[in-house]
Amino acid sequence: MQRCLDHVLKQSYKPIELIIVDNGSNDGSLEKLKQSHRECIYIENSDNRGFAAGMNQGISIAKGDFIVPLNQDVCLHKEFISACVGKILTDEDIGAIGGRVFAWVGDELTGDLRKGEGERTYLLKRFHVIGGVQTDGEAWVFVPTGSFPFLRKKMLDDLYLHSGYFYDEKYVTGFEDMDLFFRMHLRNWKCLFLPSASGWHVGSGSVGGKSTFFSKKTDYQIKILRNRYFTMFKNLPASIFWWLSPYLFLTEAAMLPYFLLRSPKSILAWLVAWYQFVGSLPDMVIKRQRIQKSKLVKDDYLKQFFITY
């Protein structure tokens, strides 16, 4: 946490409002930060409310025109914010910017790109994000890196106005960023990959460095699977859903035997995810109606981001 904070404070862009949301930590780290960094704004939760709720708390009190929801296992290049601000001010339709992501390994901030993160991002037709497609220049993409996206506050306020929230707290954690960016595109905000904006990421720091789906605990797997269903149900226009339906149905049909071979415990996660999704349908129907009613883009615009199975 301290190294992440140091890199934020060394940003060349000034001024910066730094809001720290503590989700019920009990290791004494919060007290140390408050003693050494009195200039920060602190939000203290008595328990872990999850990523989505914690970020919403910070966004709600932020006074700036731009927001960077930052994971603690990230270090930003000192010019990150300056590069993003300089670019976003040239186009009022840009709602988010993603930077180039390098690997933070041990104590070293390397020059190696993190596999599958940042760079050019697309959607697979089985409803999964593919990232890390290298490009030398700027590119319009579907999502920025989830570990340090640069967001326009006006875009976030627009999402809140038309869907009732920034991040959906029903998710707790997992897929909440994809849901936000899907709603962003539906409202006709654009996302840019900017290679001159960069940072370093450890990856899965909040879950003990376990970066693969099968290495995570069952309750986390449940959230990932359930939240994927939430995101599809709320955000996919009907014509896009039916266009994708062969790929989605094939994926579901293959999931059970695949889990049986790779990780039998994940079958339980899949079943519980479906149970929780079905139980949440009344709430999801209301959210879907509100989101689809506010959609500004044509369906062909969304299709361009789905590149392959």
TORKOL-4160 file (C-alpha; in steps of 0.2 Angstrom, whole numbers, padded with zeros to 4 digits, m for minus):
309
<pt num="1" X="0000" Y="0000" Z="0000"/>
<pt num="2" X="0014" Y="0012" Z="0005"/>
<pt num="3" X="0023" Y="0010" Z="m0012"/>
<pt num="4" X="0007" Y="0013" Z="m0022"/>
<pt num="5" X="0003" Y="0029" Z="m0012"/>
<pt num="6" X="0021" Y="0035" Z="m0014"/>
<pt num="7" X="0019" Y="0034" Z="m0033"/>
<pt num="8" X="0002" Y="0043" Z="m0032"/>
<pt num="9" X="0010" Y="0057" Z="m0022"/>
<pt num="10" X="0025" Y="0059" Z="m0035"/>
<pt num="11" X="0013" Y="0062" Z="m0049"/>
<pt num="12" X="0019" Y="0077" Z="m0060"/>
<pt num="13" X="0001" Y="0083" Z="m0061"/>
<pt num="14" X="m0006" Y="0094" Z="m0047"/>
<pt num="15" X="m0017" Y="0096" Z="m0038"/>
<pt num="16" X="m0022" Y="0078" Z="m0033"/>
<pt num="17" X="m0036" Y="0074" Z="m0021"/>
<pt num="18" X="m0032" Y="0057" Z="m0013"/>
<pt num="19" X="m0046" Y="0047" Z="m0005"/>
<pt num="20" X="m0042" Y="0031" Z="0004"/>
<pt num="21" X="m0056" Y="0019" Z="0007"/>
<pt num="22" X="m0052" Y="0007" Z="0021"/>
<pt num="23" X="m0063" Y="m0009" Z="0020"/>
<pt num="24" X="m0062" Y="m0015" Z="0038"/>
<pt num="25" X="m0043" Y="m0018" Z="0039"/>
<pt num="26" X="m0036" Y="m0024" Z="0056"/>
<pt num="27" X="m0017" Y="m0025" Z="0053"/>
<pt num="28" X="m0013" Y="m0007" Z="0059"/>
<pt num="29" X="m0010" Y="m0001" Z="0041"/>
<pt num="30" X="m0023" Y="0012" Z="0042"/>
<pt num="31" X="m0016" Y="0020" Z="0058"/>
<pt num="32" X="0001" Y="0021" Z="0050"/>
<pt num="33" X="m0006" Y="0030" Z="0035"/>
<pt num="34" X="m0016" Y="0042" Z="0045"/>
<pt num="35" X="0000" Y="0047" Z="0055"/>
<pt num="36" X="0011" Y="0049" Z="0040"/>
<pt num="37" X="m0001" Y="0056" Z="0027"/>
<pt num="38" X="m0013" Y="0068" Z="0035"/>
<pt num="39" X="m0016" Y="0077" Z="0019"/>
<pt num="40" X="m0027" Y="0062" Z="0013"/>
<pt num="41" X="m0046" Y="0060" Z="0015"/>
<pt num="42" X="m0050" Y="0044" Z="0024"/>
<pt num="43" X="m0066" Y="0033" Z="0023"/>
<pt num="44" X="m0066" Y="0020" Z="0037"/>
<pt num="45" X="m0078" Y="0005" Z="0035"/>
<pt num="46" X="m0080" Y="m0007" Z="0050"/>
<pt num="47" X="m0080" Y="m0022" Z="0039"/>
<pt num="48" X="m0076" Y="m0026" Z="0021"/>
<pt num="49" X="m0090" Y="m0019" Z="0010"/>
<pt num="50" X="m0082" Y="m0026" Z="m0006"/>
<pt num="51" X="m0074" Y="m0017" Z="m0020"/>
<pt num="52" X="m0089" Y="m0009" Z="m0028"/>
<pt num="53" X="m0096" Y="m0001" Z="m0012"/>
<pt num="54" X="m0079" Y="0005" Z="m0007"/>
<pt num="55" X="m0076" Y="0013" Z="m0024"/>
<pt num="56" X="m0093" Y="0021" Z="m0024"/>
<pt num="57" X="m0090" Y="0029" Z="m0007"/>
<pt num="58" X="m0074" Y="0037" Z="m0014"/>
<pt num="59" X="m0082" Y="0043" Z="m0030"/>
<pt num="60" X="m0097" Y="0050" Z="m0021"/>
<pt num="61" X="m0086" Y="0063" Z="m0011"/>
<pt num="62" X="m0073" Y="0066" Z="m0025"/>
<pt num="63" X="m0072" Y="0084" Z="m0030"/>
<pt num="64" X="m0061" Y="0083" Z="m0046"/>
<pt num="65" X="m0066" Y="0081" Z="m0064"/>
<pt num="66" X="m0057" Y="0065" Z="m0066"/>
<pt num="67" X="m0056" Y="0049" Z="m0056"/>
<pt num="68" X="m0044" Y="0035" Z="m0055"/>
<pt num="69" X="m0051" Y="0020" Z="m0045"/>
<pt num="70" X="m0034" Y="0013" Z="m0039"/>
<pt num="71" X="m0030" Y="m0005" Z="m0033"/>
<pt num="72" X="m0017" Y="m0005" Z="m0019"/>
<pt num="73" X="m0006" Y="m0017" Z="m0029"/>
<pt num="74" X="m0002" Y="m0004" Z="m0042"/>
<pt num="75" X="0011" Y="0009" Z="m0045"/>
<pt num="76" X="0008" Y="0023" Z="m0057"/>
<pt num="77" X="0021" Y="0031" Z="m0068"/>
<pt num="78" X="0024" Y="0049" Z="m0062"/>
<pt num="79" X="0017" Y="0056" Z="m0079"/>
<pt num="80" X="0002" Y="0045" Z="m0079"/>
<pt num="81" X="m0011" Y="0058" Z="m0074"/>
<pt num="82" X="m0003" Y="0071" Z="m0084"/>
<pt num="83" X="m0004" Y="0061" Z="m0100"/>
<pt num="84" X="m0022" Y="0056" Z="m0097"/>
<pt num="85" X="m0028" Y="0073" Z="m0093"/>
<pt num="86" X="m0019" Y="0080" Z="m0108"/>
<pt num="87" X="m0028" Y="0068" Z="m0120"/>
<pt num="88" X="m0045" Y="0067" Z="m0112"/>
<pt num="89" X="m0047" Y="0086" Z="m0114"/>
<pt num="90" X="m0045" Y="0085" Z="m0133"/>
<pt num="91" X="m0061" Y="0075" Z="m0135"/>
<pt num="92" X="m0076" Y="0077" Z="m0124"/>
<pt num="93" X="m0084" Y="0060" Z="m0129"/>
<pt num="94" X="m0070" Y="0050" Z="m0121"/>
<pt num="95" X="m0076" Y="0043" Z="m0105"/>
<pt num="96" X="m0062" Y="0032" Z="m0100"/>
<pt num="97" X="m0043" Y="0030" Z="m0104"/>
<pt num="98" X="m0033" Y="0014" Z="m0101"/>
<pt num="99" X="m0014" Y="0014" Z="m0099"/>
<pt num="100" X="0000" Y="0002" Z="m0103"/>
<pt num="101" X="0002" Y="m0011" Z="m0089"/>
<pt num="102" X="0019" Y="m0017" Z="m0084"/>
<pt num="103" X="0023" Y="m0031" Z="m0072"/>
<pt num="104" X="0027" Y="m0028" Z="m0054"/>
<pt num="105" X="0037" Y="m0043" Z="m0048"/>
<pt num="106" X="0043" Y="m0044" Z="m0030"/>
<pt num="107" X="0052" Y="m0027" Z="m0027"/>
<pt num="108" X="0055" Y="m0024" Z="m0046"/>
<pt num="109" X="0045" Y="m0013" Z="m0057"/>
<pt num="110" X="0049" Y="m0022" Z="m0073"/>
<pt num="111" X="0049" Y="m0017" Z="m0091"/>
<pt num="112" X="0039" Y="m0032" Z="m0096"/>
<pt num="113" X="0021" Y="m0030" Z="m0101"/>
<pt num="114" X="0008" Y="m0040" Z="m0090"/>
<pt num="115" X="0001" Y="m0054" Z="m0100"/>
<pt num="116" X="m0017" Y="m0051" Z="m0105"/>
<pt num="117" X="m0019" Y="m0034" Z="m0097"/>
<pt num="118" X="m0020" Y="m0017" Z="m0104"/>
<pt num="119" X="m0016" Y="m0014" Z="m0122"/>
<pt num="120" X="m0030" Y="m0016" Z="m0135"/>
<pt num="121" X="m0045" Y="m0025" Z="m0128"/>
<pt num="122" X="m0059" Y="m0034" Z="m0136"/>
<pt num="123" X="m0074" Y="m0045" Z="m0131"/>
<pt num="124" X="m0075" Y="m0063" Z="m0136"/>
<pt num="125" X="m0092" Y="m0069" Z="m0141"/>
<pt num="126" X="m0093" Y="m0080" Z="m0126"/>
<pt num="127" X="m0094" Y="m0064" Z="m0116"/>
<pt num="128" X="m0077" Y="m0063" Z="m0110"/>
<pt num="129" X="m0064" Y="m0049" Z="m0111"/>
<pt num="130" X="m0048" Y="m0052" Z="m0120"/>
<pt num="131" X="m0034" Y="m0040" Z="m0117"/>
<pt num="132" X="m0015" Y="m0038" Z="m0120"/>
<pt num="133" X="m0016" Y="m0037" Z="m0139"/>
<pt num="134" X="m0001" Y="m0026" Z="m0142"/>
<pt num="135" X="m0002" Y="m0010" Z="m0152"/>
<pt num="136" X="0011" Y="0003" Z="m0155"/>
<pt num="137" X="m0001" Y="0018" Z="m0155"/>
<pt num="138" X="m0018" Y="0024" Z="m0148"/>
<pt num="139" X="m0033" Y="0013" Z="m0151"/>
<pt num="140" X="m0052" Y="0014" Z="m0147"/>
<pt num="141" X="m0055" Y="m0001" Z="m0135"/>
<pt num="142" X="m0069" Y="m0008" Z="m0125"/>
<pt num="143" X="m0062" Y="m0007" Z="m0108"/>
<pt num="144" X="m0047" Y="0001" Z="m0100"/>
<pt num="145" X="m0036" Y="m0009" Z="m0088"/>
<pt num="146" X="m0046" Y="m0013" Z="m0072"/>
<pt num="147" X="m0032" Y="m0010" Z="m0060"/>
<pt num="148" X="m0030" Y="0009" Z="m0064"/>
<pt num="149" X="m0043" Y="0016" Z="m0076"/>
<pt num="150" X="m0044" Y="0035" Z="m0079"/>
<pt num="151" X="m0062" Y="0040" Z="m0079"/>
<pt num="152" X="m0071" Y="0056" Z="m0083"/>
<pt num="153" X="m0082" Y="0061" Z="m0068"/>
<pt num="154" X="m0095" Y="0068" Z="m0080"/>
<pt num="155" X="m0097" Y="0050" Z="m0087"/>
<pt num="156" X="m0099" Y="0042" Z="m0070"/>
<pt num="157" X="m0112" Y="0055" Z="m0066"/>
<pt num="158" X="m0121" Y="0051" Z="m0082"/>
<pt num="159" X="m0121" Y="0032" Z="m0078"/>
<pt num="160" X="m0127" Y="0036" Z="m0060"/>
<pt num="161" X="m0141" Y="0047" Z="m0067"/>
<pt num="162" X="m0147" Y="0033" Z="m0079"/>
<pt num="163" X="m0144" Y="0017" Z="m0070"/>
<pt num="164" X="m0144" Y="0023" Z="m0052"/>
<pt num="165" X="m0126" Y="0018" Z="m0047"/>
<pt num="166" X="m0108" Y="0020" Z="m0052"/>
<pt num="167" X="m0102" Y="0002" Z="m0048"/>
<pt num="168" X="m0116" Y="m0010" Z="m0045"/>
<pt num="169" X="m0114" Y="m0015" Z="m0026"/>
<pt num="170" X="m0124" Y="m0031" Z="m0029"/>
<pt num="171" X="m0108" Y="m0038" Z="m0037"/>
<pt num="172" X="m0097" Y="m0035" Z="m0022"/>
<pt num="173" X="m0082" Y="m0039" Z="m0032"/>
<pt num="174" X="m0079" Y="m0047" Z="m0049"/>
<pt num="175" X="m0085" Y="m0041" Z="m0066"/>
<pt num="176" X="m0091" Y="m0024" Z="m0058"/>
<pt num="177" X="m0079" Y="m0015" Z="m0070"/>
<pt num="178" X="m0085" Y="m0023" Z="m0085"/>
<pt num="179" X="m0103" Y="m0019" Z="m0081"/>
<pt num="180" X="m0098" Y="m0001" Z="m0078"/>
<pt num="181" X="m0089" Y="0000" Z="m0095"/>
<pt num="182" X="m0103" Y="m0009" Z="m0104"/>
<pt num="183" X="m0115" Y="0004" Z="m0097"/>
<pt num="184" X="m0103" Y="0018" Z="m0103"/>
<pt num="185" X="m0103" Y="0012" Z="m0121"/>
<pt num="186" X="m0122" Y="0010" Z="m0121"/>
<pt num="187" X="m0122" Y="0029" Z="m0116"/>
<pt num="188" X="m0111" Y="0033" Z="m0131"/>
<pt num="189" X="m0095" Y="0037" Z="m0121"/>
<pt num="190" X="m0079" Y="0031" Z="m0129"/>
<pt num="191" X="m0064" Y="0022" Z="m0121"/>
<pt num="192" X="m0046" Y="0025" Z="m0127"/>
<pt num="193" X="m0030" Y="0015" Z="m0125"/>
<pt num="194" X="m0016" Y="0027" Z="m0122"/>
<pt num="195" X="0002" Y="0019" Z="m0123"/>
<pt num="196" X="0010" Y="0035" Z="m0116"/>
<pt num="197" X="0000" Y="0032" Z="m0099"/>
<pt num="198" X="0008" Y="0018" Z="m0090"/>
<pt num="199" X="0009" Y="0009" Z="m0073"/>
<pt num="200" X="0014" Y="m0007" Z="m0065"/>
<pt num="201" X="0002" Y="m0020" Z="m0058"/>
<pt num="202" X="0006" Y="m0035" Z="m0046"/>
<pt num="203" X="m0011" Y="m0043" Z="m0050"/>
<pt num="204" X="m0024" Y="m0051" Z="m0038"/>
<pt num="205" X="m0016" Y="m0043" Z="m0023"/>
<pt num="206" X="m0033" Y="m0043" Z="m0014"/>
<pt num="207" X="m0035" Y="m0062" Z="m0016"/>
<pt num="208" X="m0017" Y="m0067" Z="m0011"/>
<pt num="209" X="m0009" Y="m0066" Z="m0028"/>
<pt num="210" X="m0020" Y="m0080" Z="m0035"/>
<pt num="211" X="m0023" Y="m0074" Z="m0052"/>
<pt num="212" X="m0032" Y="m0089" Z="m0061"/>
<pt num="213" X="m0050" Y="m0093" Z="m0059"/>
<pt num="214" X="m0047" Y="m0111" Z="m0053"/>
<pt num="215" X="m0034" Y="m0105" Z="m0040"/>
<pt num="216" X="m0047" Y="m0094" Z="m0031"/>
<pt num="217" X="m0058" Y="m0099" Z="m0017"/>
<pt num="218" X="m0076" Y="m0106" Z="m0021"/>
<pt num="219" X="m0085" Y="m0090" Z="m0014"/>
<pt num="220" X="m0075" Y="m0079" Z="m0026"/>
<pt num="221" X="m0078" Y="m0091" Z="m0041"/>
<pt num="222" X="m0097" Y="m0090" Z="m0037"/>
<pt num="223" X="m0096" Y="m0071" Z="m0038"/>
<pt num="224" X="m0086" Y="m0071" Z="m0054"/>
<pt num="225" X="m0099" Y="m0083" Z="m0063"/>
<pt num="226" X="m0114" Y="m0075" Z="m0055"/>
<pt num="227" X="m0108" Y="m0057" Z="m0060"/>
<pt num="228" X="m0105" Y="m0062" Z="m0078"/>
<pt num="229" X="m0123" Y="m0067" Z="m0079"/>
<pt num="230" X="m0129" Y="m0051" Z="m0071"/>
<pt num="231" X="m0118" Y="m0041" Z="m0083"/>
<pt num="232" X="m0125" Y="m0050" Z="m0099"/>
<pt num="233" X="m0143" Y="m0049" Z="m0092"/>
<pt num="234" X="m0143" Y="m0031" Z="m0088"/>
<pt num="235" X="m0133" Y="m0024" Z="m0103"/>
<pt num="236" X="m0135" Y="m0035" Z="m0119"/>
<pt num="237" X="m0148" Y="m0027" Z="m0130"/>
<pt num="238" X="m0160" Y="m0041" Z="m0136"/>
<pt num="239" X="m0154" Y="m0042" Z="m0154"/>
<pt num="240" X="m0136" Y="m0043" Z="m0147"/>
<pt num="241" X="m0141" Y="m0057" Z="m0135"/>
<pt num="242" X="m0149" Y="m0067" Z="m0149"/>
<pt num="243" X="m0134" Y="m0064" Z="m0161"/>
<pt num="244" X="m0122" Y="m0071" Z="m0147"/>
<pt num="245" X="m0134" Y="m0084" Z="m0141"/>
<pt num="246" X="m0126" Y="m0099" Z="m0150"/>
<pt num="247" X="m0109" Y="m0095" Z="m0142"/>
<pt num="248" X="m0116" Y="m0092" Z="m0125"/>
<pt num="249" X="m0127" Y="m0108" Z="m0125"/>
<pt num="250" X="m0111" Y="m0118" Z="m0131"/>
<pt num="251" X="m0101" Y="m0110" Z="m0117"/>
<pt num="252" X="m0114" Y="m0115" Z="m0104"/>
<pt num="253" X="m0115" Y="m0133" Z="m0111"/>
<pt num="254" X="m0096" Y="m0135" Z="m0111"/>
<pt num="255" X="m0094" Y="m0127" Z="m0093"/>
<pt num="256" X="m0100" Y="m0143" Z="m0083"/>
<pt num="257" X="m0088" Y="m0156" Z="m0091"/>
<pt num="258" X="m0074" Y="m0143" Z="m0092"/>
<pt num="259" X="m0075" Y="m0140" Z="m0073"/>
<pt num="260" X="m0077" Y="m0158" Z="m0070"/>
<pt num="261" X="m0060" Y="m0161" Z="m0079"/>
<pt num="262" X="m0051" Y="m0145" Z="m0072"/>
<pt num="263" X="m0058" Y="m0142" Z="m0055"/>
<pt num="264" X="m0073" Y="m0152" Z="m0049"/>
<pt num="265" X="m0076" Y="m0140" Z="m0034"/>
<pt num="266" X="m0080" Y="m0127" Z="m0047"/>
<pt num="267" X="m0096" Y="m0136" Z="m0052"/>
<pt num="268" X="m0103" Y="m0131" Z="m0035"/>
<pt num="269" X="m0098" Y="m0113" Z="m0038"/>
<pt num="270" X="m0107" Y="m0114" Z="m0055"/>
<pt num="271" X="m0123" Y="m0121" Z="m0048"/>
<pt num="272" X="m0123" Y="m0108" Z="m0033"/>
<pt num="273" X="m0120" Y="m0094" Z="m0046"/>
<pt num="274" X="m0135" Y="m0099" Z="m0056"/>
<pt num="275" X="m0146" Y="m0101" Z="m0040"/>
<pt num="276" X="m0140" Y="m0083" Z="m0034"/>
<pt num="277" X="m0143" Y="m0076" Z="m0052"/>
<pt num="278" X="m0161" Y="m0083" Z="m0053"/>
<pt num="279" X="m0165" Y="m0077" Z="m0035"/>
<pt num="280" X="m0159" Y="m0059" Z="m0040"/>
<pt num="281" X="m0170" Y="m0059" Z="m0056"/>
<pt num="282" X="m0183" Y="m0046" Z="m0050"/>
<pt num="283" X="m0169" Y="m0034" Z="m0046"/>
<pt num="284" X="m0160" Y="m0037" Z="m0062"/>
<pt num="285" X="m0176" Y="m0035" Z="m0072"/>
<pt num="286" X="m0178" Y="m0017" Z="m0065"/>
<pt num="287" X="m0160" Y="m0013" Z="m0068"/>
<pt num="288" X="m0161" Y="m0020" Z="m0086"/>
<pt num="289" X="m0176" Y="m0010" Z="m0090"/>
<pt num="290" X="m0168" Y="0006" Z="m0084"/>
<pt num="291" X="m0152" Y="0003" Z="m0093"/>
<pt num="292" X="m0159" Y="m0002" Z="m0110"/>
<pt num="293" X="m0171" Y="0013" Z="m0109"/>
<pt num="294" X="m0157" Y="0025" Z="m0108"/>
<pt num="295" X="m0146" Y="0017" Z="m0122"/>
<pt num="296" X="m0140" Y="0029" Z="m0135"/>
<pt num="297" X="m0130" Y="0018" Z="m0147"/>
<pt num="298" X="m0135" Y="0007" Z="m0161"/>
<pt num="299" X="m0132" Y="m0012" Z="m0159"/>
<pt num="300" X="m0120" Y="m0012" Z="m0173"/>
<pt num="301" X="m0109" Y="m0001" Z="m0163"/>
<pt num="302" X="m0108" Y="m0014" Z="m0150"/>
<pt num="303" X="m0105" Y="m0029" Z="m0162"/>
<pt num="304" X="m0088" Y="m0022" Z="m0168"/>
<pt num="305" X="m0081" Y="m0026" Z="m0151"/>
<pt num="306" X="m0085" Y="m0044" Z="m0152"/>
<pt num="307" X="m0071" Y="m0052" Z="m0162"/>
<pt num="308" X="m0071" Y="m0071" Z="m0161"/>
<pt num="309" X="m0077" Y="m0085" Z="m0150"/>
